[in-house]
Each structure stands twice: as C-alpha cells, then as structure tokens.
Amino acid sequence: MSKMVLLQDGQATPFELTQDETVIGRLPECDIQLPSNMVSRRHAKVVRDGSHFSIEDMGSGNGTFLNDQKIEGSQKLKTNDRVKFGPMLMRFDSDQDDDDSSASYALQNAANMGTLEVSESDDGSSTIVGSLDSSTLGILDSRPQEKLKAVLDISRALAGTLEVETLLPKILDSLFTIFPAADRGCILLKDSKTGKMNPRAMKHRREDEDATVKLSRTILSSVLEQKKAILSADAASDTRFDASESISALPIRSMMCVPMLDLQGEPVGVINIDTQNPMMQFRNEDLEIMVTVAGQAALAYESARLLQSFVEKQKQEGEMNIARGVQQALLPEFLPDLPDYSFFTSYDSAQAVGGDYYDVIPTRDGKIWLAFGDVAGKGVPASLVMSRMSSVVRSVSEFVTDAGEAVMAINDHMCAKATEGRFVTFVLTILDTVNHSMSVVNSGHMSPIIRKVDGTWEEFDDDAVGVPIGVMEGFPFETRERGIAPGETVVLYTDGVSEAMNFESELYGMERLRDLICNCDPDVKVMGKTIREDVRKHADGRPQNDDITMMVFGRSAT
C-alpha cells in the first residue's frame, strides 16, 4: 500500500493512493485537500503507473518541491521522499522496495514535522574534530562546576517524569537550555526486536523551520560500536572553500553525537544536537558536558523504561489474577453431599491459570457427571480451551444421558472450532449412586486407578482408550461399565501428578502412585491429601512443570 502522509502540527495524517491520479490542492473536490492560501486550487497530482508513483506540478503559483528541489515535469517518488506544497509538507510512503543504491535514507518520527537523514557515505563536508570515551560519564576532573550544574539542571527538569514518551522531549528541552547555540536535536532509540535505531523525539529551536537533522552513518556507527561521543564540524578550512563566497552561504555547522548507555554499558540510544551558527561552534569542553548530561539522561530513560516495564508487569499480573478468579469460578464450588459417597478434588496450576479441568454435574436423571481432563499445554492458551471445554460439557449434560453419546457430542463441538495442537485428554464418568455403578469413557487420558477393598489396584485396559477430544470428528467412543463395591475408591489424576519432578529430574512415577494408593488410608479425603503431599515431598521445592489436578471419589465401606 502506498500513501501520502501529511505532517502538520505534530500529527501524521495518511492518505492512501488508490487511484491512477490523485489530485492535491486547496479545493474541497481535490482528492487530498490542503487548507492553505499558499497552496493552489489544483496544485499537483500523484500519478500511478503499475507499482510506481510520480509527482507532477499542475501549474501551481508557488511550485512543488521534492526533497527541497523544485520539480519540473514528472518526478518519480521513492519511499520517504518529502514533498512540499507551499508551506504544507507531505511524505511518500510505500511498501515497495526502493533502489538500495541511494546515498541516504530518511527516518520519520510521526509525531514531529522534522525528518532524520542518515548519510550512507560522507562527502567530506563533515569532519570529526573530537571524540570522548563514554566511560567518562561520571568523571568531573575538568570543569566540575559546569558539569555538576548541567547534571543538576537536567535532573531537576526530568524529576517526576515517569513515561518514556514524555521524558524524551524533556531531555531535548533541557539540552537546548544547557546549550543555547543548539538549533536542532534528536534522540534515536534502539528497537529491542530489530536492533535498528529509530527516531523517537526531535526538536528545532525555530518551530516554523522545515529543517532536516542529518547524521553521518560513519559518525553514528562510531558512536554505537565504539561507545564514543563524537564532536563533528563542517570544515571551514575545506579545500573546496571559496574565500570569495559569503560565509552565510556555507553549510557550516557543528554537531555533537553521544551514546545513551544502559546499566550494562550497552548503547540503547543516541542523542544528537547541532548548530548552524558559524560563530557558536561546539568545542571539546562542550562535548565533555554533553557526555555528562547524556549519562544522566540515559539513567533517567533507563529508570523510566524499567518503571514502565514494572507497571506493565503489575498490570499483567492483575489481569492474570482476574483470569485466575474467572477460571476458579468454572470449577465446582461444592461437591455432592451423599450418605454413601465421598468426594475430594485438588487443583494446583503451574502458572496463574492452567489447562487442567474437572467438573461435578448432577443431572436430571439423578446421576452425577464427573468430568475430568487435561488440555495440551499450560498457561493462558490452555486455560481458554479449558473454559470452552467446561461450557461444552455443561451444555451437553443438559440433553444427553448416555456416556458414549455425550463424549461424541463434546468431541464434535470441540472439533468444530479446534485450535491446532490444543487437544484435550478427557475422562467422563457417569456415577449411578442408586445402583452403585459407573459408566466410563476415556478419551486419550490415563485410566482411573481403582483401589479395591482388599488393597489391590485395578485399571481399565488400553483397548477402552479413544482419541483425545478435538482430534477427530465423529470418532465412536467406547463405554466401559463397572460396579462400585462398598469401600472402593477411584482416583483420577493428570500427568502433572505422575510426572512431577524433583531437582534431579526424577519423575514421581506411576509405580509410586499406585503403591501409595494401595497402602494409604481408604478414606477419600485422607487419600487425596496424602497423594498431594507426597507429590510435593517428591518435588522437594522444585517449581511445578505442569498443572497438578486430582479427583478422588469412593463408596463408603458400610
């Protein structure tokens, strides 16, 4: 997509170029209207030829300027070209790649009118006249009074500023106060993802000036790679200097460019200021003060950035606490209170929210649905799948009574809008407390462990295990029926139990779990708490690597 971007009053307003001809002018019927008396009624037009765009003046009174050069006829547009229509400045943006052989590229700060140009090659008009190692940021061995005053001035100016976007313009304001000769300044910050330097703040002493801050790539590279502060000046003694030429016509200016170093001493940004006044050139003494001030500014920026990260983290933690509350609300608040049966549940997520799931749902036919599952993965993505699973199971329980049909319906619902890789291993147990039996459908989960009255354990065979929920639509799940004798206990668990690890990366293991179930007190609540504590004992303080969830239920011995 290509567009013209109007840069006015600190705002960037885009106009997409969707037509073969886009007319720019003062009249309301123009495709892009520029409200200025110095813009002609039909000032210029942008012509599209395939993927290329060009600008043509339409006989305007004040002319059309492309990169400060008045155009005659048609001129091809390239990304970041600046076009002036009277006092109105626009920028051409395009997602088409430009010719990489261009000598410079421009970076535009959307919140400012200025443009930053980084020269790919030096033309000899700019000379490095001094440099300073940035490790001298805190040294006050020379001009200590002026350095201390500068530090105090910028510290006072930045005090209480906590937002990065507010801090950066204040840094430039302070530098313009400390260095009255400064005409233009900019701050570039490093993008943490791409590593590129992007302009984030720009200032001109004369706000009505259409000035471009120019940086030499050689100087910028020296500042970043060598962590040196650079003092550069246009050479008045250049061999091309013509003594007969008026000094006011010479592009004489002086520039200071210094790195902003983080707490580890790595450059996170660059501060640049320059002057166009030939009588007020910066000196090495000014560079020393600039380095000192930039060090204080970098500390202020680091503090603001760290505080911003802390605030964002606090906000995320607050949102995660809300999410945890929402997820906890999806779990049953009360367990059935029956004379012949007891129930115990335990849920410990590895993160603020998890992907393990259980529910206890009394149905209209007098039975109890015990739904138990484990979403692949953990954290927020798994918790979202878990919440949908909870809703689907609740909905199906209102209309379906057969366990096999119920799991088929649940699976089809989840397959309809499945997320790749987010399947659910699931066990549905329909408990008949009148006839003392249970119907079990296993969808890719571990078999429930049944502790029999004689202290031995039993599991359903692997032939009864179907595919996980959300993998294959229309899969026919098999139902297993089993009676529940007095004193028998059933344990359902997620792999967070059997695969809990200690600091030696040793798994808790199925053998230890089965032995504990067989040798433990058969009381449901005692057994559930004993398993939970034994898993924690095995982990020995190692953080959970997965959600740990259990459901234990059983029939009273008498």
C-alpha positions in Angstrom: 0.0 0.0 0.0 1.3 3.5 -0.9 0.2 6.7 0.6 1.0 10.4 1.1 1.3 11.4 4.7 0.5 15.0 5.8 2.9 16.2 8.5 1.2 19.1 10.3 1.0 20.4 13.9 2.9 17.3 15.2 0.4 15.0 13.6 0.8 12.5 10.7 -2.3 12.1 8.6 -2.2 9.4 5.9 -4.0 9.5 2.5 -3.9 6.2 0.6 -3.2 6.4 -3.1 -5.8 4.1 -4.6 -6.4 5.9 -7.9 -4.4 6.2 -11.0 -4.4 10.0 -10.5 -4.6 11.7 -7.1 -5.0 15.5 -7.2 -3.7 17.6 -4.4 -4.8 21.1 -3.9 -6.9 23.7 -1.9 -10.3 22.9 -3.4 -12.6 20.6 -1.5 -13.1 18.4 -4.6 -9.4 17.6 -4.7 -8.6 14.0 -3.7 -6.3 15.4 -1.0 -7.3 18.9 0.3 -4.6 21.1 1.8 -6.2 24.1 3.6 -3.6 26.8 2.9 -3.8 30.0 0.9 -0.3 29.3 -0.4 -1.5 26.1 -2.0 -3.0 26.4 -5.4 -6.6 25.2 -6.0 -5.3 22.3 -8.1 -1.6 22.3 -7.1 -0.2 18.9 -8.1 -1.1 15.3 -8.8 0.3 11.9 -8.0 0.2 9.5 -10.9 0.3 5.7 -10.5 1.9 3.5 -13.2 1.7 -0.1 -12.0 3.6 -0.2 -8.7 5.4 3.1 -9.4 4.3 6.6 -8.5 5.4 10.0 -9.7 4.5 13.6 -8.8 3.6 16.3 -11.3 3.1 20.0 -10.7 -0.2 21.4 -12.2 1.0 25.0 -12.8 0.9 26.0 -9.1 1.8 29.5 -8.1 4.4 28.6 -5.5 5.7 25.4 -7.1 6.0 21.8 -5.8 9.3 20.8 -4.1 10.6 17.2 -3.9 13.3 16.9 -1.3 13.8 20.7 -1.3 14.2 20.7 -5.1 11.6 22.4 -7.3 10.2 19.9 -9.7 9.8 20.4 -13.5 7.7 17.8 -15.3 7.2 14.4 -13.7 9.4 13.1 -10.9 9.4 9.5 -9.6 8.6 9.1 -5.9 10.6 6.9 -3.6 9.8 5.8 0.0 10.3 8.6 2.5 10.5 11.3 -0.2 9.4 14.7 1.2 7.1 16.8 -1.0 6.3 20.5 -0.2 3.2 22.3 -1.5 3.7 25.9 -0.3 4.1 25.5 3.5 2.5 22.1 3.6 4.8 19.1 4.0 3.9 15.6 3.0 5.9 12.3 3.0 5.5 9.5 0.4 5.3 6.0 2.0 5.3 2.8 0.0 5.7 -0.9 0.8 7.5 -1.3 -2.5 11.3 -1.7 -2.1 13.3 1.3 -3.3 16.7 1.2 -5.0 19.2 0.2 -2.4 21.9 2.2 -4.2 20.5 5.5 -2.9 23.0 7.5 -0.9 20.8 8.1 2.1 17.6 7.1 3.7 15.2 9.1 5.8 13.6 8.2 9.1 10.4 10.0 10.0 9.1 10.5 13.5 5.4 10.5 13.0 4.8 12.8 16.0 7.1 15.5 14.6 7.5 17.7 11.5 11.2 17.0 11.1 13.0 14.3 9.2 16.2 12.5 10.1 18.5 11.6 7.2 21.4 9.2 7.7 24.1 9.7 5.1 25.4 6.4 3.7 28.7 8.0 2.7 30.5 11.1 3.8 31.1 13.8 1.2 34.0 15.4 3.0 31.9 18.4 4.3 31.7 16.9 7.8 34.9 16.3 9.8 35.3 14.6 13.2 37.2 17.2 15.3 37.0 15.4 18.7 35.8 12.3 20.4 35.4 11.2 24.0 35.1 7.7 25.6 31.7 7.4 27.1 33.2 5.6 30.1 34.0 9.1 31.5 30.3 9.8 32.2 30.8 10.3 35.9 34.2 11.9 35.9 34.3 15.5 37.0 38.0 16.1 36.6 37.7 19.1 34.4 35.1 21.9 34.6 33.4 20.2 37.6 31.2 23.2 38.4 29.7 23.4 34.9 29.2 19.6 34.7 27.6 19.5 38.1 25.3 22.4 37.2 24.4 20.6 34.0 23.6 17.4 35.8 21.5 19.2 38.4 19.7 21.2 35.7 18.7 18.1 33.7 17.9 16.1 36.9 15.6 18.9 38.0 14.0 19.1 34.6 13.4 15.3 34.4 12.3 14.8 38.0 8.9 13.1 38.3 8.8 12.2 34.6 7.9 8.5 34.5 6.7 8.0 30.9 9.3 7.4 28.2 7.4 9.4 25.5 7.2 12.4 27.8 10.8 12.0 29.0 12.5 12.2 25.6 11.2 15.7 24.6 12.1 17.0 28.1 15.7 15.7 27.6 15.9 17.8 24.4 14.3 20.8 26.0 17.0 20.6 28.8 19.8 20.2 26.3 18.6 23.3 24.4 18.7 25.2 27.7 22.2 23.9 28.6 23.5 24.6 25.1 22.0 27.9 23.9 23.7 27.5 20.5 21.8 24.3 19.6 19.5 24.7 16.7 18.3 21.1 16.2 18.3 17.9 18.1 17.0 14.4 18.0 17.0 11.2 20.1 17.2 7.8 18.5 16.4 4.6 20.5 17.3 1.0 19.6 14.4 -1.3 18.7 14.8 -4.3 21.1 13.5 -6.7 18.4 15.2 -5.5 15.2 18.2 -3.7 16.7 17.6 -0.7 14.4 17.9 2.9 15.6 14.6 4.7 15.3 14.0 8.4 15.9 11.7 8.9 18.9 12.0 12.7 19.6 13.1 15.7 17.5 13.3 19.4 18.3 14.0 22.6 16.3 14.7 25.9 18.0 12.7 27.6 15.3 9.5 25.6 15.2 8.4 27.0 11.8 11.6 25.8 10.1 11.4 22.9 7.8 14.7 21.5 8.9 16.2 18.1 8.5 18.5 16.7 11.1 21.4 15.0 9.2 23.6 12.3 10.6 26.7 10.7 9.0 26.5 6.9 9.1 30.2 6.9 9.9 29.7 9.0 12.9 26.6 7.1 14.0 28.5 3.8 13.7 31.4 5.1 15.7 29.1 6.3 18.5 27.3 2.9 18.7 30.1 0.5 18.0 32.9 2.3 19.9 30.6 3.8 22.5 32.3 7.2 21.9 30.9 10.7 22.0 31.7 12.5 18.7 32.2 16.2 18.0 31.9 17.0 14.3 32.1 20.2 12.3 31.7 21.2 8.7 35.2 22.1 7.6 35.6 25.9 7.1 39.1 25.1 6.0 37.9 22.5 3.4 39.9 22.6 0.2 36.7 23.4 -1.6 36.3 26.6 0.5 36.0 29.6 -1.8 37.2 32.8 0.0 35.0 35.0 -2.2 31.9 33.1 -1.2 29.8 34.7 1.6 30.2 32.8 4.8 26.4 32.9 5.3 26.0 30.7 2.3 28.3 28.0 3.6 26.7 24.9 5.2 28.8 25.5 8.3 27.5 23.7 11.4 28.8 21.9 14.4 27.3 18.7 15.8 27.7 16.6 19.0 26.5 12.9 19.0 26.7 10.8 22.1 25.5 7.3 23.1 23.0 6.6 25.7 24.3 3.6 27.7 22.2 1.3 29.8 23.1 -0.1 33.2 25.3 -2.8 31.5 27.1 -0.2 29.5 25.5 -1.1 26.2 24.1 1.6 23.9 20.3 1.9 23.9 20.1 5.1 22.0 21.9 8.2 20.6 21.4 11.9 21.4 22.4 14.3 18.7 22.4 18.2 18.7 23.8 20.6 16.2 24.1 24.3 15.5 24.1 26.2 12.2 25.6 29.3 13.7 29.2 29.6 12.4 30.1 31.9 15.3 28.9 29.4 18.0 30.7 26.2 17.1 30.7 23.4 19.8 34.1 22.8 21.4 35.7 19.8 23.2 34.6 21.4 26.5 31.0 21.3 25.4 31.4 17.6 24.4 32.5 16.8 27.9 29.4 18.5 29.4 27.3 16.8 26.7 28.6 13.3 27.8 27.9 14.1 31.4 24.4 15.3 30.6 23.7 12.3 28.3 24.8 9.9 31.1 22.2 11.4 33.4 19.6 11.4 30.7 20.3 7.7 29.9 19.9 6.9 33.6 16.6 8.7 33.6 15.5 6.9 30.5 16.5 3.5 32.0 14.6 4.3 35.2 11.5 5.3 33.2 11.8 2.3 31.0 12.2 -0.1 33.9 9.3 1.5 35.8 7.2 1.3 32.7 8.0 -2.4 32.4 7.2 -2.9 36.1 3.9 -1.1 35.7 3.1 -3.2 32.7 4.0 -6.4 34.6 1.9 -5.3 37.5 -1.0 -4.7 35.1 -0.5 -8.1 33.5 -0.4 -9.8 37.0 -3.6 -8.0 37.9 -5.2 -9.2 34.7 -3.9 -12.8 35.4 -5.4 -12.6 38.9 -8.7 -11.8 37.4 -8.3 -14.6 34.9 -7.4 -17.0 37.7 -10.6 -15.9 39.5 -12.7 -16.5 36.4 -11.2 -19.9 35.9 -11.7 -20.9 39.5 -15.4 -19.9 39.1 -15.6 -22.5 36.3 -14.7 -25.2 38.8 -17.5 -26.6 41.1 -17.9 -24.6 44.2 -19.5 -27.5 46.2 -19.1 -31.3 45.9 -22.1 -33.6 46.4 -23.0 -34.4 49.9 -24.3 -38.0 49.8 -24.6 -40.6 52.6 -22.9 -43.4 50.7 -20.3 -41.5 48.7 -17.4 -39.1 49.4 -15.6 -36.7 47.0 -12.2 -34.9 47.0 -10.7 -32.5 44.4 -7.4 -30.7 44.2 -6.2 -28.2 41.6 -2.8 -26.6 41.5 -1.8 -24.8 38.3 1.8 -24.4 37.3 1.1 -20.8 36.2 -1.6 -18.2 37.2 -4.1 -20.1 35.0 -3.9 -23.7 33.7 -5.3 -26.2 31.3 -6.5 -28.9 33.7 -10.2 -29.3 34.1 -12.7 -31.1 36.3 -16.4 -30.7 37.0 -19.1 -32.4 39.1 -22.6 -32.1 37.5 -25.8 -33.6 39.0 -28.1 -34.4 36.1 -31.9 -34.5 35.9 -32.0 -38.3 35.8 -30.4 -38.4 39.3 -26.9 -39.4 38.2 -23.7 -37.4 38.7 -21.3 -36.5 35.9 -17.7 -36.5 36.9 -15.8 -34.7 34.0 -12.0 -34.7 34.2 -9.5 -33.5 31.6 -6.1 -32.1 30.7 -5.6 -29.6 27.9 -2.4 -29.9 25.9 0.0 -27.2 27.1 -0.5 -24.8 30.0 -0.9 -21.1 30.8 -3.3 -18.8 29.1 -3.9 -20.7 25.8 -4.7 -23.9 27.6 -7.0 -22.0 30.1 -9.0 -20.6 27.2 -9.5 -24.1 25.8 -10.4 -25.3 29.3 -13.1 -22.7 29.6 -14.6 -23.7 26.3 -14.5 -27.4 27.3 -16.3 -26.5 30.5 -19.0 -24.7 28.6 -19.5 -27.6 26.1 -19.6 -30.3 28.8 -22.2 -28.3 30.8 -24.3 -27.8 27.7 -24.2 -31.5 26.6 -25.1 -32.7 30.1 -28.5 -30.9 29.8 -29.6 -33.1 26.8 -27.6 -36.4 26.7 -27.7 -39.2 29.2 -25.5 -41.9 27.6 -21.8 -41.5 28.3 -20.6 -42.6 24.9 -23.0 -40.3 23.0 -22.1 -37.5 25.4 -18.4 -37.7 24.7 -19.1 -37.9 20.9 -21.1 -34.7 21.1 -18.5 -33.0 23.2 -15.8 -34.1 20.8 -17.7 -32.9 17.7 -18.3 -29.5 19.4 -14.6 -29.0 20.2 -13.5 -30.2 16.7 -15.8 -27.7 15.1 -13.6 -24.8 16.2 -10.4 -26.6 17.2 -7.1 -24.9 17.6 -4.2 -26.9 16.1 -2.3 -28.7 18.8 -4.8 -27.9 21.5 -6.5 -31.2 22.1 -7.9 -32.4 25.4 -7.4 -35.8 27.1 -10.6 -36.4 28.9 -12.4 -38.9 31.1 -16.2 -38.8 31.6 -17.6 -40.9 34.5 -21.4 -41.0 35.0 -21.9 -42.2 38.5 -25.1 -44.0 39.4 -25.4 -43.7 43.2 -28.6 -45.7 43.3 -27.3 -48.8 41.5 -23.8 -48.2 42.6 -22.2 -48.3 39.2 -20.3 -46.1 36.9 -20.1 -45.6 33.1 -16.6 -44.5 32.0 -15.5 -43.1 28.6 -11.8 -42.4 28.2 -10.6 -40.0 25.5 -6.8 -40.4 25.5 -6.3 -39.9 29.2 -4.7 -42.2 31.8 -7.1 -44.8 33.2 -8.7 -44.1 36.6 -7.0 -46.1 39.3 -9.5 -48.1 41.4 -8.4 -49.2 44.9 -10.3 -52.3 45.7 -11.4 -53.4 49.2 -8.5 -55.9 49.5 -6.0 -53.1 49.0 -5.1 -54.0 45.4 -5.5 -51.7 42.4 -7.3 -52.0 39.1 -7.3 -50.0 35.9 -9.3 -50.2 32.6 -7.4 -51.8 29.8 -5.9 -49.8 26.9 -8.5 -51.0 24.4 -11.0 -48.7 26.1 -9.0 -45.6 25.4 -10.1 -43.4 22.5 -8.5 -40.4 20.8 -8.3 -37.1 22.7 -11.1 -34.6 22.4 -10.6 -32.2 19.4 -8.6 -34.6 17.2 -11.0 -36.5 15.1 -14.6 -35.5 14.5 -17.2 -38.3 14.6 -15.0 -40.7 16.5 -17.1 -43.6 18.1 -16.0 -43.7 21.8 -16.4 -47.0 23.8 -18.1 -47.0 27.2 -17.0 -49.3 30.0 -19.4 -50.2 32.8 -18.3 -51.2 36.3 -19.9 -51.7 39.6 -18.6 -49.9 42.8 -18.3 -52.2 45.8 -18.5 -50.8 49.3 -15.1 -49.4 50.4 -13.8 -49.0 46.8 -12.1 -45.7 45.9 -11.4 -44.2 42.4 -8.6 -41.8 41.7 -8.4 -39.6 38.6 -5.3 -37.6 38.0 -3.4 -35.6 35.4 0.2 -36.2 34.3 1.2 -33.3 36.5 1.0 -35.9 39.3 2.8 -38.9 37.8 5.4 -36.7 36.0 6.2 -34.3 38.9 10.0 -33.9 39.0 12.5 -33.1 41.7 15.7 -31.2 41.3 17.4 -34.4 40.0 14.8 -34.5 37.2 13.4 -37.8 38.6 9.7 -38.5 37.9 7.3 -39.2 40.6 6.2 -42.2 38.6 3.2 -44.5 38.2 4.6 -47.2 40.4 5.0 -44.9 43.4 1.4 -43.5 42.8 -0.1 -47.0 42.7 1.8 -48.1 45.7 0.6 -45.1 47.7 -3.0 -45.6 46.7 -2.9 -49.3 47.8 -1.2 -48.6 51.1 -3.0 -45.4 52.0 -6.0 -44.9 54.3 -9.0 -45.7 52.0 -10.9 -42.6 53.2 -11.4 -40.4 50.2 -10.2 -37.1 51.7 -7.3 -38.7 53.5 -6.2 -40.4 50.3 -6.5 -37.2 48.2 -4.5 -35.1 50.7 -1.9 -37.9 51.1 -1.2 -38.1 47.4 -1.0 -34.3 47.1 1.5 -34.0 50.0 3.6 -37.0 48.7 3.9 -35.4 45.3 5.1 -32.1 46.9 7.5 -34.1 49.1 9.0 -35.7 46.0 9.4 -32.3 44.2 11.3 -31.1 47.2 10.7 -27.4 46.3 11.2 -27.7 42.6 8.8 -25.4 40.8 5.9 -27.2 39.0 6.5 -28.0 35.4 2.8 -28.8 34.8 -0.6 -28.4 36.4 -1.4 -30.9 39.2 -5.0 -32.0 39.4 -6.8 -34.9 41.2 -10.3 -36.1 41.7 -10.9 -38.9 44.2 -14.3 -40.4 45.0 -15.5 -43.6 46.6 -18.3 -45.6 48.2 -18.4 -45.9 52.0 -17.4 -49.3 53.4 -20.7 -49.5 55.4 
